[in-house]
Amino acid sequence: MTDATTPTAPTTGRSTAEMFFDPVCPWAWMTSRWMMEVEQVRDLDVTWSVMSLSVLNEGRHLDEGYREMLDRSWAPVRTIVAATKDLPEEEANQLRKRMYDALGQRIHLEHRGTEHLGQLIAEVVDELGLDPALNEVHTTTDVDEQLRASHQRAIDLVGDDVGTPVVAVDGVAFFGPVVTPAPKGEDAGRLWDGCVLVAGTPGFFEIKRTRSTGPDFS
C-alpha cells in the first residue's frame, strides 16, 4: 500500500494525498468529489484507500437502524479489497477509484442507498468487466484481514475518535472535511490550503460547527 505520510519526490513539484473512504458514507463521497477538484487546481495527486464504518463501529451501542446499515456495509469494502489485493499498487489504486465512483454513483447520486448492495455490486462488477466471483466475496470474511489493515492505517494517522473520510498529506492527516456541496475550482483549492494549514499546525486538533443540512449531491 502507498505510504501516504511520505510526500512524492521533490523533483516532481507535486504532493500526494491519500483519501480513505467507505463507499456507503455520503460525507466521504462529498469529500472525494472535492478532492477531485483540488487535483485540478493544486499540484496534488490523490490516491484512494478503504476504511470501514462497519469496522469502526464494532462493539459500539447504536440504534437498530444504523446497526443494520453497518451490517450491510461490509459488502462494498470487502469487494473493493478483494478486487485489488493482488494487483500492483498503481493498478490497484486506479481500480479502487473506479469501483468507488461506480458504487457511489448508484448509492448516492441515484439514491439507491444500501438496501440492495449485492445488486449494486453485481452491476459494478459487470460494468467494469471484473471477475464475477467478486459477487460472492462480500458474504465471506476472506479479505477481512486486508480490509482491517487498510482501515487501521487510517486510524493510526488520526486516532479512533473520527469517522470517514480521512485524508493524509505531507506527513499530517485529518478527518473530513465535512462539507456540502463539494466546492469547485479555486474554492476547492482554498479549502484545501486551509485544511493543510490547520492540520499541519502543532497542537491543532479540532474545528467544528453544527451541521445544519444534509449532503447536496448536485
GIUR-V468011 format. One record per backbone hydrogen bond with DSSP energy under -1.0 kcal/mol. NH is the residue of the N-H (numbers start at 1). CO is the residue of the C=O. E is the energy in kcal/mol with one decimal. If there is no record, write none. Layout:
BEGIN
nh={NH NH}
co={CO CO}
e={E E}
END
This chain:
BEGIN
nh={4 6 12 15 17 18 19 20 21 25 29 30 31 32 33 34 35 36 37 38 39 40 41 42 44 45 47 49 51 56 57 58 60 67 68 69 70 71 72 73 75 78 79 80 81 82 83 84 85 87 92 93 94 95 96 97 98 99 100 101 102 103 104 105 106 107 108 109 110 112 113 120 121 122 123 124 125 126 127 128 129 130 134 135 136 139 140 144 147 148 149 150 151 152 153 154 155 156 158 159 166 167 168 169 172 174 176 187 189 190 191 192 193 194 195 196 197 198 199 200 201 204}
co={2 3 9 43 45 168 47 166 49 22 25 26 27 28 29 30 31 32 33 34 35 37 38 38 42 15 17 19 21 52 53 55 57 63 64 65 66 67 68 69 72 74 75 76 77 78 79 80 81 84 88 89 90 91 92 93 94 95 96 97 98 99 100 101 102 103 104 104 105 106 107 116 117 118 119 120 121 122 123 124 126 125 131 132 133 136 137 141 143 144 145 146 147 148 149 150 151 152 154 155 20 174 18 172 169 167 165 184 185 186 187 188 189 190 191 192 193 194 195 196 198 201}
e={-1.1 -1.6 -1.9 -2.3 -2.5 -2.5 -2.7 -3.2 -2.5 -1.9 -1.8 -1.9 -2.2 -2.6 -2.0 -1.9 -2.8 -1.9 -1.4 -2.4 -2.0 -1.1 -1.0 -1.8 -2.2 -2.3 -2.9 -2.6 -2.1 -2.6 -1.8 -1.5 -1.9 -2.4 -2.4 -1.9 -2.4 -2.2 -1.6 -1.5 -1.7 -2.3 -2.1 -2.4 -2.4 -2.6 -2.2 -1.3 -1.7 -1.6 -2.9 -2.9 -2.0 -2.3 -2.7 -2.1 -2.1 -2.8 -2.5 -2.8 -2.3 -2.7 -3.2 -2.3 -1.2 -3.1 -2.6 -1.4 -2.0 -2.0 -1.7 -1.8 -2.9 -2.0 -2.0 -2.2 -2.9 -2.1 -2.9 -2.5 -1.0 -2.6 -2.4 -2.0 -1.7 -1.8 -1.8 -1.5 -2.5 -3.0 -1.8 -2.1 -2.5 -2.6 -1.6 -1.3 -2.0 -3.0 -1.3 -3.5 -1.5 -2.8 -2.5 -3.1 -2.2 -2.4 -2.2 -1.3 -1.5 -2.7 -1.9 -2.1 -2.5 -2.2 -2.4 -2.6 -2.1 -2.6 -2.4 -1.7 -1.2 -2.3}
END
